[in-house]
Amino acid sequence: MDLPSVSRRSLLSLIGTVAGSSAMYQAMAAMGQTQESHYTGPLKLDGDPKGASVVILGAGLAGMTSAYELKKAGYKVTVLEYQDRTGGRNWSIRGGDTIREIGSTQRCEFDAGFYLNPGPWRIPYHHHAIINYCREFGVALEPFHQINNNAFVHNTAAFGGKPKRYREVENDFHGHVAELLARATNQSALDQSVSKEDREILLEALKNWGALDNQYRYAKSELVSERRGYDVLVGAGSIPPVYSQPLELDELLQSRLWRSLAGSHSFDMQPTIFQPVGGMGKIGDAFAREIGPGVIKMNCRVVKIDQDDKGVTVSYVDPLKGGPTQTIAAQWCINTIPAPVLSRLPMQISSSLRAAIDAVAPYGTNFKAGLQMKRRFWEEDELIFGGFSNTNLSIRQIGYPNSAYATRGKGVLLGAYIGGPGCYEYAVMDPKDRLKRIVAEGTQIHPQYREEYENGITVAWSRIPWTMGCLSNWTEERRKEHYEALIAIDGRMMLAGEHASYGIWQEHAILSALDAVKRLHARITAA
């Protein structure tokens, strides 16, 4: 076979055009052309702070990391927390919990042992800081399945509105793309710069990757069924296996289901991914336990921050009971209050810090819903163990629990996981109406919803009063102009949290706190 050459740039461009970013990323990795947490180990604070006092605003992971490390180093630490619990967005909602949004209140009715993580729900393997704290505090971790090949991908306008298995769509897409690329290589359709030997290796790789036959075709066969699944499974007795028929390329492209394939290939979503056993909130609970009693004051809504050259005075009230304004004074302050809330507070700060807070204050938002079902039908009926299904319906994703596999009885699904503008459509709805719509849409993927649904809970982050959003939303331009001012020590106060970092994960909130503590300690001990 006379094989033409192909430049790497042209090949990657072709793969990106035909297969999308997921396949192009895989090709880059295969060519060796494809970063991690900056955590380098436990914080070491040398020097005597001589009992300096620090007030920390917020008992999320950034605030509690700051408190834990400063207390170990000999500081007098007090944490003021808006809520009646610790953890911030590190949160697991359980039966009996009350969720207060602006304009509505819900009570969770889950049975004992069940929970919803309305905020973060997974920990990538390369988030070294949070994993190290879990190790130090004895927080058990278990696998979180980002991708389940037996879960569904769904588009109401494709295949008669019937969901398809992820494995069918992924393998058919890979197969058809591999066939197209092999055909282009054989037909001298590419640039001349890769050696004949490399072209032969490329064809061999495409054949292997796409399950192609000896004529480089993606067609019904035993090998293809080994990838996408059988119509009748391999078994015993007198019933032979029946190979499955791949979806046609044009039908697959028009379905847009391939949009769901790239999720597991981004760096933060690649296995292994973890979750704490018993809920993400176990991490916040552990931090609070390790910090110890008497440090964190609950139900303290900050209403004003004053500072001078000697210290900081914070004014606060009880957000539930009201009552007189109270104050606390300290020599220094680490402020982890989310920017949308912080931007509304009267504070004695520099104009540059004020501008920086305002620049990041419009947070992005998410919406989640947890649905308790009478039985684990997704496992019993459909053999889906963990992972999630994607849909173009407004609910976007259905997540399956990654624990207690193959047990009998009830279970809690993530019934909706929505980001972007779709969140606001649900945010303005009454919680009962939210659940009605979520259940109705979920029935299009799992008809069992009609009989199995018991109760649910929803969280619209744009209406959560202590954060007013879910995650910081820096643009490149705003970060270039304001980020350094946001993280600088401003008089006697400095900020920490994921908004004061280059990421949006819990890892970045912790890294921001460690950076803030280290710089503040250096300032104090130098003085």
Secondary structure, 3 states (H helix, E strand, C coil): CCCCCCCHHHHHHHHHHHHCHHHHHHHHHHCCCCCCCCCCCCCCCCCCCCCCEEEEECCEHHHHHHHHHHHHCCCEEEEECCCCCCECCCCCEECCCEEEECCEEEECCCCCCCEECCCCCCEECCCHHHHHHHHHHCCCEEECCCCCCCCEEECCCCHHHCCEEHHHHHHHHHHHHHHHHHHHHHCCCCCCCCCHHHHHHHHHHHHHHHCCCCCCCCCCCHHHHHHHCCCECCCCCCCCCECCCCCCHHHHHHHCHHHHCCHHHCHHHCCCEEEECCCCHHHHHHHHHHHCCCCEECCCEEEEEEECCCCEEEEEEECCCEEEEEEEEECEEEECCCHHHHCCCCECCCHHHHHHHHHHCCCECEEEEEEEECCCHHHHCCCCCCCEEEECCCCCEEECCCCCCCCCCCEEEEEEEEECCHHHHHHCCCHHHHHHHHHHHHCCCCCCHHHHEEEEEEEEHHHCCCCCCCECCCCHHHHHHHHHHHHCCECCEEECCHHHCCCCCHHHHHHHHHHHHHHHHHHHHHC
